[in-house]
Amino acid sequence: MRFTSALKTVAIGFALYASSGAALAQGGGQGNAEATKKAEAAARAEQNAKVMGQDPALKLPPATVPADPENIWDLDLSSGGRVRIQLRPDIAPNHVERIKQLTRQGFYNGLKFHRVIPGFMAQGGDPKGDGTGGSALPDLAAEFNPMPHLRGTVSMARAQDENSANSQFFIVLLPRMQLDKKYTVFGRVIEGMQYVDAITPGEPPANPTVILQASIESDGKPPVTALPAPPAPSIIAPAPAPRKAAAGKKK
């Protein structure tokens, strides 16, 4: 890997040198110096794109976007508090729409983080709690994008099929770039990462952390700190015992 990187660095340097030389060959002066700078910048951009395996014409999405309550996903966790996640419909519109739809149905309320690997990720969103479940909605086509799997990145879980994401998601605990462009990134934690760090580890955990409430911030739901108590069983008064009919008198 180091040898390959060194070769790429040399290639970039050679391209910059060649492009600047071509510009200087046209003559001296301030105009040529400006041309040299432009040629160097163009060569640098092209070589960087080749090294990263990207199309030079590809416009990368911004690393961050303004906070919009309609695109903030709030998860109230039993591990201590509210996690605020910036959703990114600009890079994964269908996945964000699925998250919003299920959230507003109350689908995620009470679900567990069933697979939590320290230093890797915390996975939840499965109604079965074993990694095999999903919602009644159809699976989603992949929306792989250039956003990296950094600490706090929220991405959609899937099976072997790239187009099998449904309801399960995972939050990255430490950078895992090998997941890039293999799973659909649809958001990132912007507040409350300490509560993500406190999610109980295990596969499955002995005492799993629970999503007490999932909500979209624009809906204005206050934080929930505990699961609602189950309704008390209704007490039904026993029906009176049937009375024995009196025997009729003989004539």
C-alpha positions as CSV (number, residue, x, y, z in Angstrom):
1,M,0.0,0.0,0.0
2,R,2.8,2.4,0.9
3,F,4.6,1.6,-2.4
4,T,1.5,2.3,-4.4
5,S,0.9,5.6,-2.6
6,A,4.4,6.7,-3.3
7,L,4.0,5.9,-7.0
8,K,0.8,7.9,-7.1
9,T,2.5,10.8,-5.4
10,V,5.3,10.7,-8.0
11,A,2.8,10.6,-10.8
12,I,1.0,13.7,-9.4
13,G,4.3,15.5,-9.1
14,F,5.3,14.6,-12.6
15,A,2.0,15.8,-14.0
16,L,2.3,19.1,-12.2
17,Y,5.9,19.5,-13.4
18,A,4.9,18.7,-17.0
19,S,1.9,21.0,-17.0
20,S,3.9,23.9,-15.6
21,G,6.6,23.3,-18.1
22,A,4.2,23.4,-20.9
23,A,2.8,26.7,-19.7
24,L,6.3,28.2,-19.3
25,A,7.3,27.2,-22.8
26,Q,4.7,29.6,-24.2
27,G,6.8,32.6,-23.0
28,G,7.6,34.6,-19.8
29,G,5.8,37.3,-18.0
30,Q,2.9,37.7,-15.6
31,G,0.3,36.2,-18.0
32,N,2.4,33.0,-18.3
33,A,2.7,32.8,-14.5
34,E,-1.1,32.9,-14.2
35,A,-1.4,30.3,-16.9
36,T,1.1,28.1,-15.0
37,K,-1.0,28.4,-11.8
38,K,-4.1,27.4,-13.7
39,A,-2.4,24.5,-15.4
40,E,-1.1,23.2,-12.1
41,A,-4.5,23.5,-10.5
42,A,-6.1,21.6,-13.4
43,A,-3.5,18.9,-13.3
44,R,-3.7,18.6,-9.5
45,A,-7.5,18.2,-9.7
46,E,-7.3,15.6,-12.4
47,Q,-4.6,13.5,-10.7
48,N,-6.4,13.7,-7.4
49,A,-9.6,12.5,-9.0
50,K,-7.7,9.6,-10.6
51,V,-6.1,8.6,-7.3
52,M,-9.5,8.7,-5.6
53,G,-11.1,6.7,-8.4
54,Q,-13.6,9.5,-9.1
55,D,-14.8,11.2,-12.3
56,P,-13.2,14.7,-12.5
57,A,-16.6,16.0,-13.6
58,L,-18.3,14.7,-10.5
59,K,-19.5,17.4,-8.1
60,L,-19.1,16.1,-4.5
61,P,-21.8,16.9,-2.0
62,P,-21.0,19.3,0.8
63,A,-19.6,17.7,4.0
64,T,-22.2,19.5,6.1
65,V,-25.5,21.2,5.4
66,P,-27.6,23.8,7.4
67,A,-29.7,22.2,10.1
68,D,-33.3,21.9,9.1
69,P,-35.8,20.6,11.6
70,E,-37.6,18.7,8.9
71,N,-34.3,16.8,8.3
72,I,-33.2,16.2,11.9
73,W,-33.9,12.7,13.2
74,D,-34.2,12.5,17.0
75,L,-33.6,9.3,18.8
76,D,-34.3,9.2,22.5
77,L,-32.3,6.3,23.9
78,S,-32.5,4.4,27.1
79,S,-28.7,4.9,27.3
80,G,-29.3,8.4,28.6
81,G,-30.6,11.1,26.3
82,R,-31.5,12.4,22.8
83,V,-29.3,11.8,19.8
84,R,-29.8,14.3,17.0
85,I,-29.0,13.1,13.5
86,Q,-28.7,15.3,10.4
87,L,-30.5,13.6,7.6
88,R,-29.2,14.1,4.0
89,P,-31.9,13.9,1.4
90,D,-29.5,15.5,-1.0
91,I,-27.4,12.3,-1.2
92,A,-30.0,9.6,-0.3
93,P,-33.5,10.9,-0.8
94,N,-35.3,7.6,-0.8
95,H,-33.6,6.3,2.3
96,V,-34.3,9.6,4.2
97,E,-38.0,9.4,3.1
98,R,-38.2,5.8,4.4
99,I,-36.7,6.9,7.7
100,K,-39.3,9.7,8.0
101,Q,-42.2,7.5,7.0
102,L,-41.4,4.7,9.5
103,T,-40.6,7.2,12.2
104,R,-43.9,9.0,11.9
105,Q,-45.6,5.6,12.0
106,G,-44.0,4.9,15.4
107,F,-42.1,2.0,13.9
108,Y,-38.9,2.5,15.8
109,N,-40.3,3.2,19.2
110,G,-39.3,0.4,21.6
111,L,-36.9,-1.3,19.2
112,K,-33.5,-2.5,20.5
113,F,-29.9,-2.1,19.3
114,H,-29.4,-5.8,18.7
115,R,-25.8,-5.8,17.3
116,V,-23.3,-3.5,18.9
117,I,-19.6,-4.0,18.3
118,P,-17.2,-1.7,20.3
119,G,-15.0,0.4,18.0
120,F,-17.1,-0.4,15.0
121,M,-20.9,0.3,15.0
122,A,-24.3,0.0,16.8
123,Q,-27.1,-1.5,14.7
124,G,-30.8,-1.3,15.3
125,G,-34.2,-0.9,13.6
126,D,-35.2,-4.5,13.5
127,P,-38.6,-5.4,14.9
128,K,-37.5,-9.0,15.3
129,G,-34.4,-8.0,17.3
130,D,-32.2,-10.6,15.6
131,G,-31.0,-8.9,12.4
132,T,-33.4,-10.7,10.1
133,G,-36.5,-8.4,10.3
134,G,-37.7,-5.3,8.6
135,S,-40.8,-3.2,7.9
136,A,-43.8,-4.2,5.7
137,L,-42.6,-1.7,3.1
138,P,-40.6,-2.9,0.1
139,D,-36.8,-3.0,0.2
140,L,-34.9,0.1,-1.2
141,A,-32.6,0.4,-4.1
142,A,-29.1,1.4,-3.1
143,E,-28.2,5.0,-3.1
144,F,-24.4,4.7,-2.6
145,N,-22.7,8.0,-2.4
146,P,-19.3,9.5,-1.8
147,M,-19.9,10.4,1.9
148,P,-17.4,8.5,4.1
149,H,-18.1,6.3,7.1
150,L,-16.7,8.5,9.8
151,R,-17.4,8.5,13.5
152,G,-21.1,9.4,13.9
153,T,-22.1,8.5,10.3
154,V,-25.5,6.9,10.0
155,S,-25.9,4.3,7.3
156,M,-28.5,1.8,6.2
157,A,-27.9,-1.9,7.0
158,R,-28.6,-4.5,4.3
159,A,-28.2,-8.2,3.4
160,Q,-26.0,-9.5,0.6
161,D,-28.1,-7.9,-2.0
162,E,-27.1,-4.3,-2.5
163,N,-30.8,-3.4,-2.9
164,S,-32.1,-5.0,0.3
165,A,-32.0,-2.1,2.8
166,N,-35.4,-1.7,4.5
167,S,-35.6,-0.4,8.1
168,Q,-32.3,-1.4,9.8
169,F,-29.5,1.2,10.3
170,F,-26.2,1.5,12.0
171,I,-24.2,4.3,13.6
172,V,-20.5,4.2,13.1
173,L,-18.4,4.5,16.3
174,L,-15.0,4.8,14.7
175,P,-14.1,5.5,11.0
176,R,-14.5,2.5,8.7
177,M,-13.7,3.6,5.2
178,Q,-13.9,0.1,3.8
179,L,-17.7,0.5,4.0
180,D,-17.7,3.5,1.7
181,K,-19.9,3.1,-1.4
182,K,-21.0,-0.3,-0.2
183,Y,-23.7,0.9,2.2
184,T,-26.0,3.9,1.8
185,V,-25.0,6.8,4.1
186,F,-28.1,8.9,4.9
187,G,-27.0,11.1,7.9
188,R,-24.7,11.9,10.7
189,V,-24.9,12.5,14.4
190,I,-24.6,16.2,15.2
191,E,-25.4,16.0,18.9
192,G,-25.6,13.4,21.6
193,M,-22.8,11.1,20.4
194,Q,-22.1,10.3,24.1
195,Y,-25.4,8.5,24.3
196,V,-24.4,6.4,21.2
197,D,-21.1,5.5,22.9
198,A,-23.1,4.4,25.9
199,I,-25.2,1.9,23.9
200,T,-24.8,-1.6,25.5
201,P,-22.4,-3.8,23.5
202,G,-23.1,-7.4,22.4
203,E,-24.4,-9.6,19.6
204,P,-27.0,-9.5,21.0
205,P,-26.5,-7.5,24.2
206,A,-27.6,-9.1,27.4
207,N,-29.4,-5.9,28.4
208,P,-29.9,-4.0,25.1
209,T,-30.3,-0.3,24.7
210,V,-33.8,0.7,23.5
211,I,-35.1,3.5,21.2
212,L,-37.6,5.0,23.6
213,Q,-38.9,7.4,20.9
214,A,-37.9,8.3,17.3
215,S,-39.2,11.5,15.9
216,I,-38.6,14.2,13.3
217,E,-37.6,17.4,15.0
218,S,-40.1,19.5,13.0
219,D,-42.9,17.5,14.6
220,G,-41.9,19.0,18.0
221,K,-42.1,15.9,20.2
222,P,-40.5,16.4,23.6
223,P,-37.8,14.0,24.7
224,V,-38.9,10.7,26.3
225,T,-36.8,9.3,29.2
226,A,-38.5,6.0,29.8
227,L,-40.7,3.5,28.1
228,P,-44.4,4.1,28.8
229,A,-45.8,1.8,31.5
230,P,-47.9,-1.0,30.1
231,P,-51.6,-0.4,30.5
232,A,-53.1,-1.8,33.7
233,P,-55.3,-4.8,33.0
234,S,-59.0,-3.9,33.0
235,I,-61.0,-5.4,35.9
236,I,-64.2,-7.0,34.7
237,A,-66.8,-7.7,37.4
238,P,-67.8,-11.4,37.3
239,A,-71.2,-12.1,35.8
240,P,-73.9,-13.1,38.5
241,A,-74.4,-16.8,38.8
242,P,-77.6,-18.0,37.1
243,R,-80.5,-18.6,39.4
244,K,-82.3,-21.9,39.4
245,A,-85.9,-21.5,38.2
246,A,-88.5,-22.2,40.7
247,A,-90.4,-25.4,40.2
248,G,-94.0,-24.9,39.0
249,K,-96.9,-26.0,41.2
250,K,-98.9,-29.1,40.1
251,K,-102.6,-28.6,39.6
